[in-house]
Amino acid sequence: MALDYFASDQTWGNILAHGDFDYIVIGSGFTAYAFIQKALDLDPGAKILCLERGGFWLPSHFQNLPIPFKMVLGGPSETFPWTLSRKTFETKELRFLHGSCPFFGGRSTFWSSWSPRPSLDLMRDFPESMKETASHEQFWTEAQELLNVTPASQIKDGVFDTLQTAIDRILERSVHNIPTADYAESAPLAVGRRSPTSRLRFNKFSVPGPLLGILERQRHLSKTNQGAPLEIMVDCAATSMAKGDDDDFVRVIETSKGTLSWTGNKTRIILCAGAIPNATMLLNSFENCRDSVGKRLTGHFVTHISARCPVENIKGWKKEDTLQMAAAYVAGRDPKTGLQYHVSVTAMNSPNPHDDEEDAARECPDYAAAATLDQLVGSEDYVVFVCSALGEFTEANPQNNIKLNKGADPTCNVTLQYTLTPSDYSCWDVMDAATYDTIKEMAGGDEHASDIEWWDETTHGWTKTKPAVDTIRIPGVVHESSTAFMGPKEEGGSVDELYRPHGIENVHVTGNALFPTAGSWNPTMTMCGYAQDLARRLFDLKGRAGCEASD
């Protein structure tokens, strides 16, 4: 892979000596792909260098690969480029923040593929410019097409089929019975086909293949002088940036493989490394960023609940001879605090658990919240529900933050802290109650509630008693957000409407670092939409500059 796709030592030497780029993209995950795709779609001649701190590991999402690749999930795939505060570690419901994936493609090879579209009213305290951008249908259409987002009801691959139809119908009719829920929908999943004629009906999206496809396309275009090659350098960590002495343009990037430098003002740096690494880079590079970056830290806390009910309790559904799955999304809010939650539902009936194991592992929307073989064996005449619920941390908690420490390595010299407020606990309680209500509605409503059995992790078996709270609240914060949110500096904001840190002309931030509040919705598709918007804005800015120069 290094020989055929990534920059060689000789090429890197030439880049260090003579590199001339329109964009230097730091990171190779979702937002890097979204930005690069849109920038080159608008201008195939744009010169782009992409820097990835890790190497090449997986060619696709690990669930698209043979089942033994399940062993790469977790420890082998994560690194933790920060120091955790003692308060976070001692908070039993939290304990830690899930790590980064320091490989080509980033977390895209391990994500759950849920891609909901938040309404504008769920973007609480987002600046008007971000809301206005998201108010256009094209914003969402392009992001959905980028990730191949498909509602579970439209997968129709024989696995997401009749049970999916039944679960969708039940939740549509009964969502009003979940007191705090706003709506329910068939789960939007990034698993669709790249083209209408493709026969592949379930393939979890990940970045490595599509991004290398862009690289190949640009290579062919450059041979006919119709475009510029895309350069990707792996195993190269960007550590800091430096402004000029007499203006606000960055013209130096320090990396683990030497110093990138240039003299002009055209090169723009796109930070695509994630909410914590982006903040770390800004804190290490610019003293003026320390007034706002990292002062706010949000994200999601997690509950997992598993249950089962007899097949005959699923209204309007008759058991099939083959594996059946369904995925649904239920969203709501805590009426007391206004904080949001959602419940990701996976329902499954496996008539032959051992034979179905590989298909179930491949097609489960969220492998970290999936029915296990132990739960399926003995449940042949049951539908098993696995619900992963996410709730948002309040943004009004100054104890949640990121700060520089005295570490010597500038890629990880920060300390982060998450704590829980009464508002967070209130939302968590509401979310847990809504998750139980969601399961009850799917399992036949009040009249069949006594038939529900719950999975108890302490006994590793099914029981009629709901599990203890401390067994369903899963340690590990996810979807860290708000570390460099968009907004006026006087209101605590870190970046302007062109995604630039205040006072810096040619650095731009992507990802959910930009979000003033976390919401509860899975952020990937929205992040990609804003990265595409950034590419579009910079293209327009470049065009205006060209017109002014010609005038």
N, C-alpha and C positions, 0 to 999 in steps of 0.2 A: 504493500500500500504506500509506504514512504517513497519507494522508487517511482511509482507510476502516478501518484496523485499529489503528494505533499512536497513542499519546497526542499530541494537538496541543500547540502552544505554550501555548494558552489553558488546556487541561486540565492541563498540567504546572504552569502558574502556580497553578492552584487546588490542585493536590497539594502544592506547596511551602507554600502559605498555610494550607491546611486539611486536609491529608491525614490520613486515619484508616484504618489498615490492620491486619488481623490478621497478615499475613505480607508481608514485603518480600523477594522472591527475587532474588538477584544472579546473573545468568547466564540463558541461555535454551536451553541444550543438553539432553542426555538427562536428567540428574537434576532439572533445573528442571521439565521436562515431567512426569517421574514424580511429583515432589512435588505440583505443581499439580493434576495429574489426580486423584490420590488425595485431596488435601485438599478439592477441590470435589465429588468423588464422595461424600465423607462429609458435607460441609456446603456445599451450593450457595450459602449466604449468606456464606461466608468472603470477606472483602475482601482481595484480593491485588494487589500491585504487583510487576511483573517489570521489572528493569533490565538492559538489554543494552548493552554498551560499543560494539558495532558497529551497522551498519545492516542492512537487508534486502538479500540478494543472490540466493540461489537458492530457488525454491519447493519443490524436492524434491531427493532425492539426485541427484548429477550423472549417475549411471549410468542413472537413469530418464529422462533427457533425451536429445535427439539427440546422436549421436556427437561432433560438434565440441566439446561441453562437456567432453570429456576434457582439453582444454587448460587448464582451470581447476585441475586437480590440481597440488599442489606449491606453487611459488613464489607464484602469485596468491592462493592460499587460506590461506597461513600467515603468522603474525607471531610474533616471538620476544621476548616481554616479560620478558627477563632478560639478564644478561651471562653468557657462558660462560667457565668457567675455562680457563686455558692447558693444564692437565693433561688435561682432557677433549679439547680440540681436538687435542692432540698424540698422543692414543691412537688409532692408526690404525683400530682396529676400531670405535671409537665416534664420535669427531669432533664430534657435536652431538646435541641432543635435538630431535625433531620438534616443530614449533611449534603454536601455538594457532590456531583459526579464529575471528577476531573478527567474527562475523556472526550475525544472527538464526538460531538453530538450532545454532550452534556446529559441532563436528566431525561432527554427525550427518549432514551432507550429503556427507561424504567417507569414512565409515568402511567397513570390510570386511564388516560384518553378522554375523560369527561370534559366536555366543551360547551357548557351552557352559555347562553347569551343574556347578560344582565340587562334589565330595563334601566332607563336613565334614573328612575327614582331610587334604584338600589345603589347608585353611585353617590352615596352620601358625602357631602362636602367636597366633591370633585369640582375643580374650577370650571367655569362656563366654557372655556376653550376646549377642555377634554370632553365635556358633555356635547358640545356642538359637533365636534368631530364624530362622536359615536351616534349622533342622531341621523346620520346618513346611511341609507341601506347598503351602499357600496362598501362602507367600512366593514360591515359584518359579512357581506357576501364574499369579499376577497379573503378575509381571514378564514372563513369556512372552507373555501375552495383550497386554500393553502394547506390546510390540515386534513382535508378529505372528511369533514364532519358530516355524519349521517345519523338521523334519528334511529334509535334501535328498532322502531316499528318498520323501518324501510330496509333493514338488513336482509331479511328474508332468505337466510342461508340454510334453512332447515333446522337450525338450532334456535335462533331468535325467530320464532314463528307463532304457533298458536298460543303458547303461554304468554308471550309478549302481548298479543292482542287482548287476552283476558285481563292481564294486570293493568294495562293502559286503560281499559274500559272501567275497571273497578275503581282505580284512583281518580279518574276523571269525574265519576259519579259521586264519589264519597269524600273528596278532599275537604269539603265543607264540614265534615265530621271531625277533622283535625283542627282544634280551635285556633291555633296560631299559624296555620299554613295559609299561604297566599295562593299557591297554584301547584299543580302537578303536571308533568309532561313525560313523554317517552324520552329516555335518556339520549342527549346528543353526544355521540361518541366519534372520535377521530379514527375511524376504522374502515372508511369507505374505499371505493374504487377510484383509482387515479383517472380512469376514462370510462365513458358509458359502455364501451364494448369489452371492458375487462371482465373476465370470469371470476377473478379473485374477489370474494365478497366480504371477507373479514381479515383485515391486515392492519394492525395497530401502527399508527404513524410514528415514525422517528426520523431524525434529521440526517443521519449519515448518508443514506442512499440518495435522497433528493438533492442534498448539497453537493455531493460529488457529481450528480447529474448536471448541475449548473456549471461546475468546473469543466466537465467534458464539453458542454455546449460552448462555453466561452473559449475553450481551447480551439475548437473548430472554427468559430467566428474570427478569432485572431489570425488564423492562417490565411483568411481571405480579406483581411483588413476591414472586417465588419464589426469587430468588437475587441475588447482587451481581455487578456487572460486573467482568471481569478487565481490569486496566490494564497495558499493555506500553509501556515507554518505550525507544526505541532511540537509538543514538548518545549514550549516557549512561553514562560510566564511574564506578563507585563507587570512591573512592580510599581512604577510611579511615572508621573508626567511633570513637565516643567514649562512655565510660561516664559515669554521673553521679558527682558528687563524694562522695556519701554512700551509694551502694549499687553493686551489680554489674550494673545494667541499662543497656543501650545505648539512648540516645534521640536520637542524632545520627548521620547518615550524610553524609559529604561526597561530593559527586559533581561531575563536570565541568560540570554544569548547575545548580549551586546546592546548598544545604544542606537536607536532609530532617531535620526535627526534630519531636518530639512530647513529651508530658508523662507519659502513663500508662505502665503496665507490660504492656499486653496485646500489643503489637507484637513479633513474632519475626522475626529476620533469618535467612534461609536462604542459605548460601553454596554456590552451584552453578556456580562459574566454572572449575573444574578444579583439579588438585592443586597446581600452582605458583601460579596467581593466588589461590586460597584461602589458601595459606600467606603470600603476599605481603601480602594484606589483614590477616591476623592479626598478622604481624610489625610492620607499620606502625601498627597500632591499639592493641595492648596489650603493654606492657612485660613483663608476667608470662608472655606466650606465648613470649617469646624463650628461655625455659629449655628448651623442648621442641620447638616447631614448627620444622621444617626440619633437625632434628638427624639424622633418618633419611631417606634417599632411595633408593628402589628403582625397579624398572621391568623392561623386557625388552630383551635384545639379539636380533639377527635374523640368520638365515641363509636364503638363497634358493638352491635347487638346481633346475635344469630338466633333464629327460631325456626320452628317447622309446624305445619298443620296438615291434616289429612288431605289427600288430593281432592276428594269430593267436596271439600269446603271452598274450593276456588270456583266462584260463581261463573258459569258460562264456559267452563273448560273441562275437557275430557282427556284423561291421561293418554299420552302417545307411547309408542314402542321404542322411541329414541330419545336421546338427551334433548331437553327443552330448557331454555333460559329466557330471562326477561331482565331488562334494565330500565329503571324509572328514576325520576328526579323530583323530589318534593321540596319546596322552598317556603320559608316563613320568617317571622320576626318575633322577637320577645316584645310583647306589648308594653312592658314596663320600661325597658331601656332603648328600644328601637334597634338593638343589635340583631344581625341577621344570622340565620342558620339554614342549612339544607341537609336533606337525607338522600344519600345515593343508595338505591335499592337494587340488589341483585337477587333474583328468584331463580330456583333451579329444581328440576325433577330429573333424576338419573335412574332409569330402570336397571341399568347395568353399571354400577359405579366403577368397577375395575376396568371395564372396557371403555368407559366414557372418560377416563381420567385425562387422557391427552387432549381430547377436544375441549374438555372443561377448562383445563389449564390454559389453552390457547385463547379461548373466547371469553373468559371471565373479564369483565371490564376493569376490575380492580383486584389484582392478584394478592395484594396485601390484605384485602378484606373479601376473601373468597371462601366458599364452602370447602371444607377439608374432606379428604377421603374418609376419615373417621366419622364425620357428620353425615356423609352420603350413604355409607354402608349401614344398612338397617333402615334407611329412609326411602326405600324404593317406592313406597306408597304414600309418600309425603312430598310436599313442596317445601324446600328449605329456603329460608330468607336470610341473607346477610346484608345488614344495613351499616354503612359507614356514614356517620353524620359529622359535619364540619360546622363549627360556630366561630364567629369573628371576635378577636380581642378588641376591646375598646381602644380607640386612639387617644383617649383622654387619660393616659396613665404615664406620667413622666418617668416612672421607675423602669419602664420598658425602653431600652436604649442600647446604642452601640458606642463604645468609646475606645480611643487609642490606648494601648498599654505600652509597656516598655520592651516588648518583644523585638528581637533583632531582625526578624523576617518580615518585610513590608507586605507580603501577601497574606499574612495571618495575624498581624499584631493588633488585634482588636478584642475587646471583651464585650460579650452581649448578655443581656438580661431580659428574661420574661418573668413577670409576676401576674397574679390574678387579683382582680378587684371585685367588689360586690356585684358590679354590673356584669362582669364576665361569668361569675358563678350563676347569676340569675339567668343569663342567656343559656348557659350549659344545662341548667335544670329544665328550662323550657324545651330545649332541643331534645333532651333525653325523653321527655314526655311525648313530644311529637313523633319520635322514632317508634316508641311503643304503640302509639295510636295508628301510625302508618301500617305497622305489622298487623294490628288487630283488624283494620279495614280490609287488607288484602286477604286475611285468613277467614273472612266470612262475617265480620262485624260482631256486634255485642252478642248475638245469639250463639255464636260459635267460639267466643273468647276462651271458654273453658277447655277447648280442644287444643289450644296452642301449647307447645312445649318449647322451653328455652334452653339454650346451650349454656352449661355452667363450666367455666374453665377450671374451677377448683376441683371438681369431680370428674371433669372431662366426659360429661355425659348429658343427656337430656333430662329436664326436670320440669315440673309444673309450676315451680316457683321462679319468679323473675330474678335474674342474677343480681348480686350486690353491686352497688354503684362503683366501688373501687375496682371491680373486675371488668367493667365495660368502658371506663374512661381510660383511653390508651395514652400512655406517656409518649411524648415526642411531638413538638410543635411542627406544623407544616405551612407551606406557602407564605414564608416571611415576606413582609411588605412594608412600605411607607418610609424606607430609610433615606430617601432623597425625593420627597414628594413634590409635585408640581404646585406652585402657588407663589404669591408675593413674598418677598423676603421678610417684610414687616409682619407677616402672619405666620412666620415659621417655615415657609416654603423654601425648597432647595434649588428648584429649576424653573426656568421661564417657559413661555408657551412654545418655544422652539426646542424644548427638551434640554436646554443648556443650564449647567450650574451658573447661578448668578455671578456675573463678573468674568465669565470665561466665554470666549467667542466661538471656539471650534471644537468643543467637547459636548457630546450629547448622550443622554442616559436613556436606556430602554428598560422594560420589564416592570414588575410590580413594585419596585422601589419607587416608582412614580405615583402610586395610588395613595391618596391622602388617608383613605380608609380601606380596610381589607375586604369589606363585604363578606359573604360566605361562599360566593361562587368560585368554582375552580378557575384560576386566573389565566390559563395558558392562551386561550383563543383571544381574549381581550388584549393581553400583552402583545401578541403577534399583530393584532390590528393596529395598535399604536406604533409598533416598529415599522409597519408598512406606511403608516401616515407620516412618520419621520422621513422615510426615504422620499416620499412624494413631496413633502415640504422642501427638502434640501434640493431636489431636482428643480422645483419651481424657483427657488431662491437663486440657483445657479443660472437658470434661464434669464431671470430679471437682471442679474449682474452682467450677463453677456450682452443684453440689450442696452444697458446703461453704458457699457464700455464702447459699443458700436456707435451710440449716439454722441 
